[in-house]
């Protein structure tokens, strides 16, 4: 399991949603029971679901004879951001990763201090001792966001899988909507891709923080382009409903987002993803379920450290109720 592929599977669906606080309180949250090992729940009213046959190697190139299909453009861009920010430098989010029916490792997301006009957020992932017997992985990614718009100017990735190093540098052009990708795998020659985005271009790490700044309401459709696994994807998502989530970390009311990411240069390849984000001022990403070539994967929030607030940690409950 490559850490950045897991991140893509779990985070591609974080999307722009909105409602005013009054609407959020009117809806009675429902409870969901998500079976373990992680499975993709039914996406009620969230659009077409994807099948497992569409979740192959997302880094592979299209076949020479594969038909060229144009992905439908986004109908509209992302809505305006809420203020103030739901996060600030020093915030640390910790997640448990599950894959193939077992705990696979840990993932953290940290907000750094602003530097050179950008707000960096760092994601780090590492497999645990058990899963490392199958595949040993550690990796990190950094998204350099504009402090106000939260759009990325640059995104970097570095991972080591079974001692083979992978590096990626992505530059986003706000004026010409360009995405320039430079990468290297091990000792192979360096590679390059030129992409373009439609109305909004994000990366998988920074997208989560932008989403936390968007207001929420039921049934709101969302669309944006996102970089992940050396490819560009078009994410279309919907706010399904407001639910009550019980985690080892605590009890939360959260919005359930469901959507599908379509690879722009190979539309036959898709990813279905579900995400739960708290309905409060912190907008914490509680959990995400997505698909990779190995099957369903899940991230579950297990720890929160925020400057000036009491640290939150999972209490070790055995059963997760959704």
Buried (B, 14 or more C-beta within 10 A) or exposed (E): BBBBBBBBBBBBBBBBBBBEEEBBEEBEBEEBEBEEEBBBBEBEEBBEEBEEEBBEEBBEEBEEEEEEEEBEEBEEEBBEBBEEBBBEEEBBBBBBBBBBEEBBBBBBBBBBEEEEEBBBBBBBBBBBEEBBEBBBBBBBBBBBBBEEBBBBBBBBBBBBBEEEEBBBBBBBEEEEBBBBBBBBBEEEEEEEBEBEBBBBBBBBBBBBBBBBBBBBBBEBBBBBBBBBBBBBBBBBBBBBBBBBBBBBBBEBBBBBBBBBBBBBBBBBBBBBBBBBBBBEEBBBBBBBBBBBBBBBBBBBBBBBBBEEEEEBBBEEEEEBEB
